[in-house]
Amino acid sequence: MLMLVNESTVRLFVWRTESSEYGATRRYYCAVAPYRCILVTREGLDLAGLRGQVVDATIGWERGGREFVRPGNEGLAHTKITVFRVVRGAQADATTLAHVLRRAPKDGEG
């Protein structure tokens, strides 16, 4: 899916960890409270550099591991966004990062 990374929404994510798998850098970000959302960038992309860009992304969910989520949310369902690349000159689908974040599980929800 093509998703617009809203400039104002980027500030609602904090960097958690960086890892490498098969030589490709992945960066993990976690949404601030009350949202339970993990955002992963691939191929060395940095979330701050994606502001205002249209990206190729997938959206799913996973039970957050302690290194990727806020304390107290380990093992709980989180929306997971994976960003693969910037798509220059493309129009976003009807989805924005802000829209996905608003639909993510919130603290206090099962």
N, C-alpha and C positions, 0 to 999 in steps of 0.2 A: 504494500500500500504506500501511497505517496502522502506524507504528512508534513504539514508546516510546523516548524519549531518556532513557536511564539517567543518573541524576544523577552517579554515580561515573565513568562513561565519558567524560563531557564533558571532564574534566581531561586526557584522553589526546590531545586535539587542540589545536593552536596556530594562531592567526590568521596567515595568510600575506599576503593582499592583499584589497583591496576594489575593485570596479569597478562601472560603471554601463552598462547597455545599455538603450536606449529608455526611460530615466528610472527603471528599476527597479534598486534597489541589490542587488548580490549580494556576499556575503562568502564568502571561501574559507578553509578550514581544512585543515591537514595533520595526520595522525596522527603521534604520536611513534614512534621506533624500538621494535620492529622492524617495525611495521605500515606497509604502503603503501596508504594510504587518503586520499582527498580528500573533504571534505564541503563542499557549497555550500549557502548559505541564500539564499533569494530574498525579495523584497519587504521588504528592510530588517531581516529577522529576524537576531538575534544568537544564536549558539549558547549562550552563558551563560544567556540568558533562556528557553531551551527545556528546561532541566533538569526532568525529571519530567513533561513534556508528551507527548501523543500528537500526532504530526505526519503529514501527508500527504507521502510521500517516494517517490522512485524510486531504484533501485539498479542500477548498471551498472558499466562499467569504461572507462578511457581510459589512454592513454600520457601520463604527466604531463609538463607543460611546466615549465621551470625556475622560473617565478615561483610555481608552486603546490605544488611538492614539495621534499623535503629534498635538499640537495646530494648528488650521486652517484646519485640515483634518476631523473634526467631520462630521459625516453623509455621507462621501464619501465612495465609494466602496474600500474595502481592501481585498487582498487575506488573507485567514485565514487557518493556519496550526494548527492542533490539534495533539499532540504527546501523545500516550496512554502508550507505554511501549518500553523498549529496547528489541530487539530480538537478543539474543546471538547466534553466529555461523551462522547467515543467510546472504545471499547475498542480497544486495539492488536491487530493481527493477531499471529501467533505470533512476530513479529520485534521485536527490540530493537536499539538501537545497539550494545550490547555483543556481541550475536550476530553482527551484520554485521562488526564489527571483527575478531572472532576468525577469521572466514572469509576475511579479506582476505589478499592476498599478503604475504609477509614478506621482509625483507632477506635476500639470499643466494639467493632463489628466482628463477628465470628470469622 
